[in-house]
């Protein structure tokens, strides 16, 4: 039986893989346990790794370092692919205020961290670890450790940063929830009243895409093609259905308008005031439910790679009769299709037309989920290589003695963001299904957390010696709660955000899914999810950047 003892105790590749497997399996299992309805999820992998290291388990250090760095790269790269489309969408004018408030949460967190740094004896590396744990941001921890490595700081310093993160993390999760409950109490929130208010605000949004039936009353348009309306309006609109000479059709831009035609138009809400002036008043006719209509509608997914690098207006198959594109859904956003848009894999298009027309265009678009189930691995690794190259570029910052690199946390993230948005222009298909992306992401974060846990547990006693660990917990609670309460009050009093939006904002600004789950539970609706998704991409990037800057500027 000596071989079993040797396999489990002597450092080797096999022993390392076994230890990693046990730590990850136990961590995932413990992560399913909920306390007051909230779980710490995958972070339990870190705690189990710390325990194993504390008990004296050691593994091959070279392989441990490789798995840590490779896991971090996989995690941040797939995270960038996931949040990239939402990140660029969040930069639009309508999301500016919400993202500004999320940026304030990050800024106030950094300011609080620096104030505590100057009034405490902790080095900035420890304070950065506390801050990352207090805002439940694991990529920030990875970014800080990578930066410390670039600055040639010791392994012992990195271990203490991990412990600071670990002790602050649990209270960070519950601190976010406590902040939500405190704000609910401060503003005496009535959930039913907030729900009614949000519904009214949603109906007043000017940029949301809606449809209306308009009757042709402008005699100057009679005898002209529908394209004449497009030339006047300029902004994208779609004529989905048309009552024309006694029948309901799916018109093309060349269709000639006749008196008393009824057009079902899809456009942003703020466009209809101009449309009614040009075309005519709203009609009582409902072309969607008309019994004599032979038109049907369907949602079709883009899975054909051959049509993803061209403008809609340049694809001959899209200029045929019997169908019309009415809406385009991409990365949680809804758009009005127009000839200048290029399709991406995974886009969903709502198509209206005859049964034959829908069958024909479905074949062109693909609509085959099986094609998307097998990810194209080559572009992913090309992106990772580019990310590592970008992360390794040294550049000089004033007052910092050594050249700075954005490292393995920053480079792959930046490249993933860019490729998720612009990769199709360079024929790089970075699309992965949600399940595939989540699988790679979870694999990466578990490898990273296991590595940092196994390398840091031996310092656990030292961390709590003299009350340091408990002191760190107290500092973490301040970093968690103070910025959230301040920004929550600002959002309510000065920007008139409702309670559901504030909950989603705070959860997203803390990049914390358990807090979002709690917000959804107390809200009883999906409103917090929308705000969470709006601020999450930008906040995640800011968290990674500020963790690096703190190490660079104050070490």
Protein Blocks (a to p, Z undefined) as FASTA:
>chain_A
ZZmmmmmmmgcfklmmmmmmmmmmmmmmmmmpcgehiaekjmlmmmmmmmmmmnopacdf
klmmmmmmmmmmmmmmmmmmmmmmmmmmmmpmklmmmmmmmmmmmmmmmmmmmmmmmmpc
bdfklmmmmmmmmnopaklmmmmmmmmmmnopafklmmmmmmmmmmmmmmmmmmmmmmmm
mmmmmnopafklmmmmmmmmmmmpmkbccddddddfbfklgopafklmmmmnopacddfb
aceehiacdddfklccdehiacdddddfklmmmmmmmnoccdfbdfklomkbcbdcdddd
dfbfklmmccfklmmklmpghiacfbdceehiacdddfkbccdehiacdddddfklmmmm
mmmnnopaklmmpccfklmmmmmmmmmmmmmpccddehiabdcdebjmlmmmmmmmmmmm
mmmmnopafbdcfklmmmmmmmmmmmmmmmmmmmmmmmmmmmmgghlmmmmmmmmmmmmm
mmmmmmmmmmmmmnopafklmmmmmmmmnopaklmmmmmmmnopaklmmmmmmmmmmmmm
mmmmmmmmmmmmmZZ
